[in-house]
Amino acid sequence: MEHITGRLTLPTDVDMVKETIELKELLGADALRDCDGTNMPEELLKLDGKIYATYYTTRKDNEWAEKNPEEIQQEYLISDRLTARGDTLRIELMRGFHTEQLKVNTIDDPKRWWEVIDRTTGEVVPADRWFYDESTGEVEICTVPYHQYTVSFLAFLIWDPVHMYNFITNDWKDAPHQLTFDVRQPKTQAYVKEKLKRWCEENPNVDVVRFTTFFHQFTLTFDDQKREKYVEWFGYSASVSPYILEQFEKWAGYPFRPEYIVDQGYHNSIFRVPTKEFRDFIEFQQIEVSRLAKELVDIVHGYGKEAMMFLGDHWIGTEPFGKYFADIGLDAVVGSVGDGVTMRMISDIKGARYTEGRLLPYFFPDVFNEHGDPIGEAQDNWLKARRAILRSPLDRIGYGGYLKLAIEWPGFVDEIQKIVGEFRQIHENMDGTGSYMAPFKVAILNCWGKLRSWMCNQVHHSIWHREIYSYVGVIECLSGMPIEVEFIDFEQVRQGIDPDIRVIINAGDAYTSWSGAENWVDEKVVTNIRAFVDNGGGFIGVGEPSACQFQGRYFQLSDVLGVDREMGFSLSTDKYNAMDPDHFILEDIEGDIDFGEGMTRIYAQGDHYQILNMDQKYSRLVVNEYGKGRSVYFAGLPYSPQNCRILLRAIYYAAHREEEMKKYYVTNVETEVAVFEKTGKAAIINNSREPKETEFYVEGVQKCRLSLEPMEMRWVEI
């Protein structure tokens, strides 16, 4: 195939001019960018291709922040939970927090904006029964002995969390700590708009303004030892100020409470079932953030430049899958690609002209060191991203960080060259058309629905946690499947299930937002799903689907699933479970199945189940007939090529479409195929680092047999 160029953005720095020009030529890059801690060299501004400039609306201007301390960004914090042993208790507010990052807000009235709560009863302690001693940084509370108490309070973010992270990661010594200011505030808002206009005038060679990002940082709080104390990529804790909250009160029609943000100390983790008040706050923030972001984007457009948003850092309130995102008028969205899921989190965004993914590894010393494996990380990243790109492609890819580190690492540039070449091949062969998809939709059901598309069961995108990898695997598998995925919430189920949906998946731990908690005791929810399956639909549950102890059942859809979980209440009832692994779902599966952390004490029950896999006397994989429909239960499903095949088979089985699964099919579970019918091309990919043999079938007829090199992508005519 001829050498194709374009679709690639590279980082640069002032001491890398010659190397940047050489690498730009070698890789066919058509855009250059600066990064945090680097600068764009003057010599490169005149080169062919686009120039991206990282633009910070909320930092890199300490002079302004120091002159306007009341308009520095704020965050709601919650103190340690302490037990009173007498009639009074003193709580040191900043204990455990880093005082270089956060500073108690004493400018605004603590009695108005703080809250002391008796955590033994859940009651708010009246404001006249506590006071703040500014000289010691403590709150003194009139207490009931042996009750526990917390203080929720406002603090100024006196060191931008991302700058702090980069400072610590790169061991910067002389860089001043960057203060972070709140663009929503009137004075700062006017200043930032004028500053952006001046910047656009002073930078005529910049083509793309890469907003990093707009106004509110996701929650990234450090402890007193400069370790990450609390990280919530979806967190709204740092999007607050008395100015914003007073506006919210007018909009919502009820008074704001700090508890709506600190949430008993859970900080409204995405795993929490969102309260009405928190949903209201997100809605309000979306409206206001999109309105103000549009004003900045309009300024950029007025100077003939493109506006690009980084999906990260200060992205809170933009909500790319929300109702208001398209109103911003962005040209592009760029985000970090950690795997197939985070790739889809970017590529599935509507409301921008194009999408760009920043592939890993980031060129930082935490990877490029004697203990690191940059090439291995690049390969792992690409194996997961590639299968998802074949289903929903990014328009562009790029890299970030210090170019010097990448160039000096033996073999790393060669690896990038391969990856970039494959990315361009995908676009060349698909020619603007989509890959073949199954003739039905699969819906992921949770409390968040569309707003958190491709964000399910994640703490911080692509970060591994033992508690979640068995669930994240479900959407990672789906990210590269020939399946159209929709994300729905329980309200949509109450209103009625879209007839295009053939299979519903519910995956997560009990009482989390992903499983659904008390939604499962709602009569409309359970009856609508039972009717959906009874009339021929499919239901797939992973972990603790429909879990909520009620009326003698833990899984409220135990009749649909054919399984329940032993909670110790029914040990007196004998269970006679026996395994029969002969089933369509396991037809081409060899060896053990990986259920990850799995789920213990699952037993099959009813008259129509078949147990495909067991852990001693309990079950791990069960299918069930329910009226005209079917269900499949998995104890867990971490990502692996084999589990992708198992889930694909489970979906087609649950949809009653087994015969259609082999319309386009490869026999080896370590391989997958994406077919572009309009161009007559098929991409067959080896998802492993070993050579693989596989057969390619079209409409049940063998088309060819292939010997694939490790990680190879082979294009064949259909």
C-alpha positions in Angstrom: 0.0 0.0 0.0 1.3 3.5 -0.9 2.7 5.7 1.9 -0.3 7.6 3.3 0.3 10.7 5.5 -1.7 12.9 7.8 -4.1 12.2 10.7 -1.2 12.4 13.2 -0.2 15.0 15.9 3.3 15.0 17.5 4.6 16.8 20.5 7.6 19.1 20.3 9.8 21.3 22.5 12.3 24.2 22.1 15.4 21.9 22.2 14.0 19.4 19.7 13.6 21.4 16.4 15.8 19.3 14.1 14.5 16.0 15.6 10.9 17.2 15.3 11.3 18.0 11.6 12.9 14.6 10.9 10.2 12.7 12.9 7.4 14.7 11.2 8.8 13.7 7.8 9.3 10.0 8.8 5.9 9.6 10.3 4.0 11.8 7.9 2.6 14.0 10.8 0.4 16.9 9.8 0.2 18.6 13.2 2.5 19.6 16.0 1.6 20.4 19.6 3.1 21.7 22.8 2.4 20.0 26.2 2.5 21.0 29.9 6.1 21.8 30.7 7.1 22.3 27.0 7.1 25.2 24.6 6.5 25.5 20.8 9.7 26.5 19.0 9.5 29.6 16.8 11.3 27.7 13.9 8.4 25.2 13.6 5.6 27.7 13.3 6.2 28.1 9.6 6.1 24.4 8.7 3.4 22.8 6.7 0.6 21.4 8.8 -1.4 22.6 11.8 0.0 24.0 14.9 -1.8 23.1 18.1 -1.3 25.3 21.2 -2.4 24.1 24.7 -4.5 26.8 26.2 -5.3 26.9 29.9 -8.3 29.0 30.9 -7.9 28.4 34.7 -4.1 28.5 35.3 -0.7 29.8 34.2 -1.5 33.3 35.4 -0.5 33.5 39.1 -0.5 37.3 39.0 -4.2 37.4 38.3 -5.0 34.8 40.9 -2.9 36.5 43.6 -4.7 39.8 42.9 -8.1 38.2 43.2 -7.9 35.6 45.9 -11.7 35.4 46.4 -12.0 34.1 42.8 -9.6 31.2 43.1 -11.2 27.8 42.3 -12.8 26.1 45.3 -13.5 22.6 46.4 -15.8 21.1 49.1 -13.9 18.9 51.5 -15.0 16.8 54.4 -13.0 16.4 57.6 -12.0 13.2 59.3 -14.8 11.5 61.1 -14.1 11.8 64.8 -15.8 10.4 67.9 -16.7 12.7 70.7 -15.9 11.5 74.2 -17.4 14.4 76.0 -19.6 17.4 75.5 -17.3 19.2 73.1 -15.1 18.1 70.2 -12.5 19.9 68.2 -11.9 18.8 64.6 -8.7 20.0 62.7 -10.0 20.7 59.2 -6.8 20.3 57.2 -5.6 17.2 58.9 -4.7 14.7 56.1 -4.8 17.3 53.3 -1.9 19.0 51.6 -1.7 22.6 52.7 0.3 23.5 49.5 -2.7 22.4 47.5 -5.7 23.5 49.6 -6.4 26.4 51.9 -9.6 26.8 54.1 -11.9 29.5 52.7 -12.5 32.0 55.5 -13.5 34.8 53.1 -17.1 33.5 52.8 -19.3 32.9 55.9 -18.6 29.4 57.3 -22.1 29.4 59.0 -23.7 29.8 55.6 -21.6 27.5 53.5 -20.3 24.8 55.9 -22.1 22.0 57.5 -21.4 20.0 60.7 -23.2 16.6 60.8 -23.7 14.1 63.6 -22.9 11.0 61.6 -24.4 8.7 64.3 -27.8 10.1 63.7 -27.4 11.8 60.3 -28.7 15.1 61.7 -27.2 18.5 60.9 -25.7 20.2 64.0 -27.3 23.7 64.3 -24.9 26.5 63.4 -25.1 28.0 66.9 -23.6 24.8 68.4 -20.3 25.0 66.6 -17.7 27.7 65.8 -14.5 27.9 63.7 -11.4 28.9 65.4 -9.3 30.4 62.6 -6.2 30.7 64.8 -6.0 26.9 65.2 -7.8 25.8 62.0 -10.2 23.8 64.1 -14.0 23.6 64.5 -15.3 23.2 68.0 -18.6 21.4 68.3 -21.1 20.9 71.2 -21.5 17.2 71.1 -23.3 14.1 72.4 -20.7 11.7 73.9 -19.7 8.8 71.7 -21.4 10.2 68.6 -19.3 10.7 65.5 -19.0 14.1 63.7 -17.7 15.6 60.4 -17.3 19.1 59.1 -18.0 19.8 55.4 -16.2 23.0 54.4 -15.0 25.1 51.4 -11.3 25.3 50.5 -9.4 27.2 47.9 -7.4 25.2 45.4 -4.1 27.1 45.7 -2.2 24.6 43.5 -3.8 23.4 40.3 -4.2 19.6 40.8 -2.9 18.6 37.3 0.1 20.9 37.6 0.8 19.4 41.0 0.5 15.9 39.5 2.9 16.8 36.6 5.2 18.5 39.0 5.5 15.5 41.3 5.6 12.9 38.4 8.4 14.7 36.6 10.2 15.8 39.7 10.2 19.5 38.6 12.2 21.6 41.0 12.0 25.2 40.0 8.6 25.5 38.4 6.3 27.8 40.5 3.1 26.3 41.8 0.3 27.3 39.5 -2.8 28.8 41.2 -6.1 27.9 39.7 -8.9 30.5 39.3 -12.6 30.2 38.7 -13.6 31.4 35.2 -17.3 31.3 36.3 -16.7 34.3 38.6 -17.7 37.7 37.1 -14.3 39.5 37.3 -12.3 36.5 36.2 -14.7 35.7 33.4 -14.4 39.1 31.9 -10.6 39.0 32.3 -10.3 35.6 30.7 -12.3 36.6 27.6 -10.1 39.6 27.0 -7.0 37.6 27.7 -8.1 35.0 25.1 -8.6 37.7 22.5 -5.2 39.1 23.1 -3.6 35.7 23.0 -5.3 34.9 19.6 -4.0 38.2 18.2 -0.5 37.5 19.5 -0.4 33.9 18.1 -1.3 34.2 14.4 0.5 31.0 13.6 -1.6 28.8 15.9 -4.3 27.0 14.0 -5.9 24.9 16.8 -6.5 26.2 20.3 -6.5 23.1 22.5 -8.5 24.0 25.6 -7.2 22.0 28.5 -10.0 22.2 29.3 -12.5 24.8 30.4 -13.4 25.6 34.0 -13.7 22.9 36.6 -11.1 20.2 37.4 -12.2 16.7 38.2 -11.7 15.8 41.8 -7.9 15.2 42.4 -7.0 15.8 46.0 -3.6 15.1 47.6 -2.8 14.1 51.1 -0.3 15.7 53.5 2.5 13.5 52.0 1.8 14.6 48.4 0.1 11.3 47.6 -3.2 11.1 45.8 -5.9 11.0 48.5 -9.0 11.1 46.4 -9.3 10.8 42.6 -12.7 10.9 40.9 -12.4 11.5 37.1 -16.1 12.3 37.1 -16.1 14.3 40.3 -17.9 17.6 40.8 -16.4 18.5 44.2 -14.1 21.2 42.7 -16.9 22.9 40.7 -18.3 24.9 43.6 -18.2 28.4 45.0 -20.8 30.6 46.9 -21.3 32.5 43.7 -22.1 29.4 41.7 -24.2 27.9 44.5 -26.3 31.0 44.9 -27.1 30.8 41.2 -27.9 27.1 41.6 -30.4 27.9 44.4 -32.3 30.3 42.2 -32.3 27.8 39.3 -33.3 24.8 41.4 -35.7 26.6 43.7 -34.3 25.0 46.9 -31.3 25.8 49.2 -28.0 24.1 48.6 -26.4 21.8 51.2 -22.7 20.8 51.3 -23.9 17.3 51.8 -25.1 17.3 48.2 -21.4 17.3 47.2 -19.5 15.6 50.0 -22.2 12.8 50.2 -21.3 11.2 53.5 -17.6 11.3 52.4 -18.2 9.3 49.2 -18.0 12.6 47.2 -20.7 11.4 44.8 -18.5 8.8 43.4 -19.8 7.7 40.0 -20.5 4.3 41.8 -23.1 6.0 44.0 -26.7 6.0 42.9 -27.1 9.7 42.1 -29.5 11.7 44.3 -32.0 14.0 42.7 -30.1 17.0 44.1 -26.8 15.8 42.6 -28.5 15.2 39.2 -29.9 18.7 39.5 -26.5 20.1 40.2 -24.9 18.3 37.2 -27.8 19.6 35.0 -27.3 23.1 36.2 -23.5 22.9 35.7 -23.9 21.6 32.1 -26.2 24.5 31.1 -23.8 27.1 32.6 -20.6 25.5 31.5 -21.7 25.0 27.9 -23.0 28.5 27.6 -19.7 30.1 28.8 -17.6 27.6 26.9 -19.4 28.6 23.7 -18.4 32.2 24.3 -14.7 31.2 24.4 -15.1 29.0 21.4 -16.8 31.9 19.5 -13.8 34.1 20.3 -11.4 31.5 18.9 -13.6 31.2 15.7 -13.6 35.0 15.4 -9.8 34.8 14.8 -10.1 32.0 12.2 -8.8 29.3 14.5 -10.2 25.9 15.5 -11.3 25.1 19.0 -10.4 21.7 20.4 -11.4 20.4 23.9 -9.2 18.0 25.9 -11.5 15.4 27.5 -9.7 15.5 30.8 -8.3 17.9 33.4 -10.9 20.7 33.7 -13.6 18.9 31.7 -16.2 18.8 34.5 -19.6 20.2 33.4 -19.0 19.8 29.7 -20.5 16.3 29.7 -19.8 15.2 26.1 -22.8 12.7 26.2 -25.1 15.3 27.8 -27.9 17.4 26.2 -25.9 20.6 26.0 -22.5 19.6 24.7 -23.2 20.3 21.0 -24.2 23.9 21.9 -20.5 24.6 22.7 -19.7 24.5 18.9 -16.3 22.8 19.2 -14.4 21.7 16.2 -12.8 18.8 17.9 -12.4 16.7 21.0 -9.2 15.1 22.0 -8.7 12.6 24.8 -6.3 10.0 26.2 -6.8 6.5 24.8 -6.0 3.9 27.5 -7.9 1.0 25.9 -10.9 0.3 23.7 -13.4 1.7 26.2 -11.7 5.1 26.5 -11.2 5.2 22.7 -15.0 4.8 22.3 -15.5 7.4 25.0 -13.9 9.8 22.6 -14.9 8.5 19.2 -18.6 8.1 20.0 -19.0 11.8 20.9 -21.3 13.8 18.7 -21.3 17.6 18.5 -17.8 18.1 17.3 -16.5 17.9 13.7 -13.7 15.5 14.5 -12.2 13.4 17.3 -8.6 12.8 18.2 -7.0 10.2 20.5 -3.8 10.7 22.4 -2.3 7.2 22.5 -0.2 5.9 25.3 2.4 5.9 26.6 2.7 9.6 27.4 6.3 10.6 27.0 7.0 11.1 30.7 9.8 9.7 32.9 7.3 7.5 34.8 7.3 5.2 31.8 10.5 6.1 30.0 13.0 4.8 32.7 15.1 1.8 33.3 12.2 -0.1 34.9 9.6 1.0 32.3 8.5 -0.8 29.1 7.3 2.0 26.7 7.2 -0.4 23.7 5.2 -3.0 25.6 2.8 -0.3 26.8 2.4 1.1 23.3 1.6 -2.4 22.0 -0.9 -3.2 24.7 -2.6 0.2 24.2 -2.8 -0.3 20.4 -4.1 -3.9 20.6 -7.1 -2.7 22.6 -7.6 0.5 20.8 -7.3 -1.0 17.3 -10.3 -3.4 17.7 -12.5 -0.5 18.9 -11.2 1.9 16.1 -12.4 -0.7 13.5 -16.0 -0.2 14.9 -16.1 3.5 15.7 -12.9 5.2 14.4 -11.2 8.3 15.7 -10.4 10.8 13.0 -6.9 11.4 14.2 -4.3 10.1 16.7 -1.4 11.7 18.5 1.1 11.6 21.3 2.1 13.8 24.2 4.9 14.6 26.5 8.7 15.0 26.0 9.7 14.0 22.5 13.3 13.6 23.6 12.4 10.6 25.7 10.6 8.9 22.9 13.4 9.5 20.3 16.1 8.3 22.6 14.4 5.0 23.5 15.7 2.2 21.2 13.0 0.9 18.8 10.2 3.1 20.1 9.9 5.2 17.0 9.7 2.1 14.9 6.8 0.9 17.0 5.0 4.2 16.5 5.6 4.0 12.8 3.8 0.6 12.7 0.8 1.9 14.7 0.4 5.0 12.7 0.6 3.0 9.5 -2.1 0.6 10.6 -4.4 3.6 11.7 -4.1 5.1 8.3 -4.8 1.8 6.6 -8.0 1.5 8.5 -9.2 4.8 7.2 -8.0 4.1 3.7 -9.9 0.7 3.5 -13.1 1.8 5.3 -13.3 5.0 3.1 -15.7 6.8 5.4 -18.1 3.8 5.7 -19.0 1.9 8.9 -18.2 -1.7 9.6 -20.9 -4.4 9.6 -23.0 -4.5 12.8 -25.4 -7.1 14.1 -29.0 -6.4 13.1 -30.0 -5.5 16.7 -28.9 -3.3 19.6 -27.5 -4.2 23.0 -28.3 -1.9 25.9 -26.2 -1.4 29.0 -28.6 -0.7 31.9 -27.5 1.4 34.9 -28.4 4.5 36.9 -26.5 6.9 34.6 -27.5 5.8 31.1 -26.3 7.8 28.2 -24.6 10.5 30.3 -21.9 8.0 31.2 -21.6 6.2 27.9 -18.4 4.0 27.9 -17.7 5.2 31.5 -19.3 2.3 33.4 -17.6 0.9 36.5 -14.6 3.2 36.2 -12.9 5.3 38.9 -10.4 7.1 36.6 -10.4 6.1 33.0 -8.2 3.0 32.2 -7.0 2.7 35.8 -7.1 -1.0 37.0 -8.8 -1.8 40.3 -9.3 -5.3 41.6 -13.0 -4.5 42.4 -13.9 -3.4 38.9 -11.9 -5.2 36.2 -14.4 -8.1 36.1 -17.0 -5.5 35.1 -15.0 -3.1 32.9 -14.2 -6.2 30.9 -17.8 -6.3 29.6 -17.6 -2.9 28.0 -14.0 -3.4 26.9 -15.2 -6.6 25.0 -18.1 -4.7 23.6 -15.9 -1.8 22.4 -14.5 -3.8 19.6 -17.5 -6.1 18.7 -19.8 -5.8 15.7 -22.6 -4.7 18.0 -24.3 -1.3 18.3 -24.3 -0.4 22.0 -26.7 1.9 23.7 -26.5 3.1 27.4 -29.9 3.4 29.1 -31.1 4.2 32.6 -33.9 2.9 34.7 -36.2 5.8 33.8 -36.1 4.7 30.2 -37.0 1.1 31.3 -40.0 2.6 33.2 -41.1 4.5 30.1 -40.8 1.4 27.9 -37.9 -0.5 26.2 -36.9 0.6 22.6 -38.0 -2.2 20.2 -34.6 -2.0 18.5 -33.0 -3.3 21.7 -32.7 -7.1 21.7 -30.4 -7.7 24.7 -30.1 -5.8 28.0 -26.9 -6.1 30.1 -26.7 -5.2 33.8 -23.2 -5.5 35.3 -21.9 -4.4 38.7 -21.8 -4.8 42.4 -24.9 -4.7 44.5 -26.1 -1.2 45.6 -23.8 0.6 43.1 -25.1 2.8 40.4 -24.1 0.1 37.9 -26.2 -2.6 39.3 -29.1 -0.3 40.3 -29.8 -0.7 44.0 -33.3 0.2 45.0 -34.4 0.7 41.4 -34.9 -3.1 41.4 -37.8 -2.9 43.9 -39.7 -0.6 41.5 -42.6 -2.6 40.2 -42.4 -0.9 36.8 -38.8 -1.7 36.3 -39.0 -5.5 37.1 -42.3 -6.0 35.3 -41.2 -4.2 32.1 -38.0 -6.2 31.9 -39.8 -9.5 32.7 -42.2 -8.7 29.9 -39.3 -7.8 27.6 -37.6 -11.2 28.1 -40.9 -13.2 28.2 -41.7 -11.8 24.7 -38.3 -12.9 23.2 -35.8 -10.4 24.6 -32.4 -11.3 26.1 -31.0 -10.4 29.5 -27.3 -10.8 30.5 -26.3 -10.2 34.1 -22.7 -9.9 35.4 -21.7 -10.0 39.1 -24.8 -8.8 41.1 -27.4 -7.9 38.5 -30.8 -6.7 39.8 -29.4 -7.2 43.4 -31.4 -5.6 46.3 -32.6 -7.7 49.2 -36.4 -7.6 49.1 -39.3 -10.0 49.6 -37.3 -13.2 49.9 -35.0 -12.6 47.0 -31.5 -11.0 46.5 -31.6 -10.9 42.7 -35.0 -9.4 42.0 -34.8 -10.9 38.5 -33.9 -14.3 39.8 -36.8 -15.8 37.9 -35.4 -14.4 34.6 -31.8 -15.2 35.4 -32.4 -18.6 36.8 -29.9 -17.8 39.6 -29.8 -16.1 43.0 -27.1 -15.4 45.5 -27.0 -17.2 48.9 -26.9 -14.4 51.5 -26.9 -16.8 54.5 -30.7 -16.6 54.8 -31.6 -19.8 52.9 -28.8 -22.2 53.9 -31.6 -24.5 55.2 -32.9 -24.9 51.6 -30.9 -27.5 49.7 -29.6 -26.7 46.2 -29.1 -29.5 43.7 -26.9 -27.9 41.1 -25.1 -29.9 38.4 -23.0 -28.7 35.5 -23.7 -29.3 31.8 -21.1 -27.4 29.7 -22.4 -28.5 26.3 -23.8 -25.3 24.9 -23.6 -22.8 21.9 -21.8 -20.2 24.1 -18.8 -22.5 24.8 -18.6 -24.2 21.3 -15.2 -22.8 20.3 -13.8 -22.2 23.8 -10.9 -24.3 25.0 -9.4 -24.4 28.5 -10.5 -22.6 31.7 -12.7 -19.6 31.7 -11.5 -16.4 33.5 -14.3 -15.0 35.7 -11.9 -12.5 37.3 -12.8 -11.7 40.9 -16.1 -13.5 40.2 -19.0 -13.7 42.6 -19.3 -16.3 45.3 -22.4 -18.3 46.4 -24.4 -18.1 43.2 -26.8 -21.0 42.8 -29.1 -21.9 40.0 -32.9 -22.3 40.6 -36.1 -22.8 38.7 -37.0 -25.3 36.0 -35.3 -23.9 32.8 -31.6 -23.3 33.7 -28.4 -24.9 32.4 -25.2 -24.5 34.4 -22.2 -24.2 32.0 -19.5 -23.6 34.6 -19.2 -24.2 38.4 -16.9 -23.4 41.3 -17.4 -26.4 43.5 -21.0 -26.5 44.5 -21.8 -22.9 43.3 -22.3 -21.6 39.7 -20.4 -19.1 37.6 -22.0 -19.3 34.2 -25.7 -20.1 33.8 -28.2 -19.8 30.9 -32.0 -19.8 31.5 -35.1 -19.9 29.3 -37.8 -17.5 30.3 -40.9 -17.6 28.2 -39.8 -16.8 24.7 -36.7 -15.1 25.9 -33.3 -16.1 27.3 -30.9 -15.0 30.0 -27.2 -15.5 30.7 -25.5 -15.0 34.0 -21.7 -14.5 34.4 -20.0 -14.3 37.8 -17.5 -11.9 36.2 -16.1 -11.1 32.8 -12.6 -9.5 32.7 -11.3 -8.5 29.2 -9.5 -11.2 27.2 -9.8 -12.3 23.6 -11.4 -15.5 24.8 -13.9 -13.6 27.0 -14.8 -11.4 24.0 -15.8 -14.5 22.1 -17.8 -15.9 25.0 -19.7 -12.6 25.4 -20.3 -12.4 21.6 -21.7 -15.9 21.6 -23.8 -15.1 24.8 -25.3 -12.0 23.1 -26.2 -13.8 19.9 -27.7 -16.7 22.1 -29.7 -14.3 24.3 -30.9 -12.5 21.1 -32.1 -15.8 19.5 -29.8 -15.0 16.6 -27.2 -17.8 16.8 -27.2 -18.5 13.0 -26.4 -14.9 12.2 -23.3 -14.8 14.3 -21.4 -16.6 11.5 -22.3 -14.1 8.8 -18.7 -13.0 9.1 -16.6 -15.1 11.4 -13.1 -16.2 12.3 -12.5 -19.5 14.0 -9.6 -18.6 16.4 -10.8 -16.8 19.5 -7.6 -14.7 19.6 -8.6 -13.2 16.2 -11.5 -10.9 15.2 -12.9 -9.7 11.9 -14.3 -6.3 10.9 -16.1 -6.1 7.6 -16.7 -3.0 5.5 -19.3 -4.2 3.1 -19.4 -1.0 1.0 -15.7 -1.1 0.2 -15.6 -4.9 0.0 -12.8 -5.1 2.6 -12.3 -7.1 5.8 -9.7 -6.5 8.5 -8.7 -9.7 10.3 -6.7 -8.9 13.4 -4.5 -11.0 15.7 -5.2 -9.7 19.2 -2.2 -11.7 20.7 1.5 -11.4 20.6 1.9 -15.0 19.3 1.5 -16.2 15.6 -2.0 -17.5 15.0 -3.8 -19.6 12.4 -7.5 -18.7 11.7 -10.2 -19.4 9.2 -12.4 -16.7 7.8 -16.0 -17.6 7.0 -18.6 -15.5 5.1 -22.2 -16.6 5.3 -21.1 -20.0 6.7 -18.7 -20.7 3.8 -14.9 -20.7 4.4 -13.3 -17.9 2.5 -9.7 -18.4 3.4 -7.2 -19.7 6.0 -4.7 -17.2 7.3 -1.4 -17.4 9.2 -1.1 -14.2 11.1 2.0 -12.8 12.6 1.9 -11.5 16.3 -0.4 -8.5 16.5 -0.9 -8.6 12.7 -3.8 -6.9 10.9 -4.5 -8.5 7.5 -6.9 -7.0 4.9 -8.7 -9.3 2.6 -11.2 -8.8 -0.2 -14.8 -10.0 0.3 
